[in-house]
Amino acid sequence: MRLLLDTHTLIWAAEDPSQIPPGAMAIMANPDMERLLSAATIWEIAIKFGKGTLPLSMPYRPWMDKAIADLVLTVLPITLDHAERQTRLLFHHRDPFDRLLAAQALVEDIPLVSADHIFDPYGVNRIWS
């Protein structure tokens, strides 16, 4: 099975895993799971870190390299199918990063590990318990 991590899930898993419910952590820790990290999340964290609105425990690149290695993440590229699916999502939420994560989860038919209920109206299978 494959899982897609939301941005805050990645940050919490790397910085403060106690923020993630035990059930979600157990699913993420399963060695049979392929944990995916969206290229959109990589970009979102870089933008926010660069603007100074997202503090990390170390500089961006070493932090990202360590998180990817420690959590054994595979980067999910943004494809034309993902971008096209995003164009058909309702506009009840306008955050472009969240919309792309929703589109990726839907196109790839994979659950998203996220505390954010904003994904529910999109029909995304969300794990957070």
N, C-alpha and C positions, 0 to 999 in steps of 0.2 A: 504494500500500500504506500501511497505517496501523500505527503502533507505539505501545505504551503504555509509559511510563517508570516504573520502580519508584522509590520515594522516594530510595534511595541513589544510583540512577543519575542522577536529577536533581541531587542535591547534588554528586556527583562531576563531572558534566558542567559544572556552573556554577563549581565551586570548584577542582577538580583533575582535568581530563580524563585525565591519565596513569593514573588508577586504572581506567579503562575499557579493555578490550582493543581493539586496533586494528580488528579485524573489526567489533565492535559499534559503535565510533565511526564507521567508514565507512558502515555501514548508517544510523545516525542522521543522518549528515551529508548523505546523499543528498537533493537538493532535491525529488525526487519523492515522498519519504516525508512522510506527515502524522504529526507527532509529537504524541501525546496525553498530557496530564497529568490524572490523576484528581483530581476534587474532593476525594477522600479523602486524597490526598497533600498537597494544600494545607492541609487541616485537620490532618493528622498533623504536618507541619512547624510549623504555628502553635502547636499544643499543646506540642510538645517545646521549641520556642524560648521560649515563654512560661514554661515550667517551669524554664528554664535548663539543660536537658539536651542541647540541640543548639545549639552555637555556630555562628553564620554570620558572614560577613565584613562584614556591614552589618545594620542593623535589618531586621526581618522583611519589612515591606511593600516597601521599596525593593529588597531582595534578591529577593523573589518576582517583582516587576514586571520586574526586569532579567533574571532567569533565563527567564521566559516570553518576553520580547522577544528576547533573545540566541539562544535555542534554537528560536525560532519554534514555540512550543507552542500547541496548542488545548486548552482545558479540556474534559474529558469529564465531564459532570454525572453524578450518581448517579441512576439511574432505578429505578422500581419493579421492572423486569425484573432489574436488577443485584442489588437487595436480595433479591428472591425467589430468585435463583440461589444466592446466598450461603447461604440456609437449607438448601440441599440438598448442600452440601459436607461431606465427612467432617471430623471434628474432630481430625485429627492435628496441626493447628496452630491455635492459638486467637487469634492476633493479629488483631484486627478489621480493621485496615487492609490487611494482606496478604490476608485472606480476601476483602475487597471487591475488591482489585485482581485476584485470581484470578477472581472472578465476572465482573468487567467484561471481562477478557480472553476468557473463555469465551463470554459472551453476544455480545460484539462480534466474536468470531472473529478476534482480532488477537494478534500476538505481544507478549510482555512482555519488555522489555529489563531483565534482572536477573541478578545474580550468585547470587541465593538459590535453592538447590536445593529449598527447601521447597515451591516451586510445582509441581515435577515430578509428585508424586503426584496433583495435581488434574487433570493432563492439559493444563496450560497450555503453549502453544508458547513456549518461553523462548529468548531470544537472549542469548548471552554468550560470544563467542569472537572 
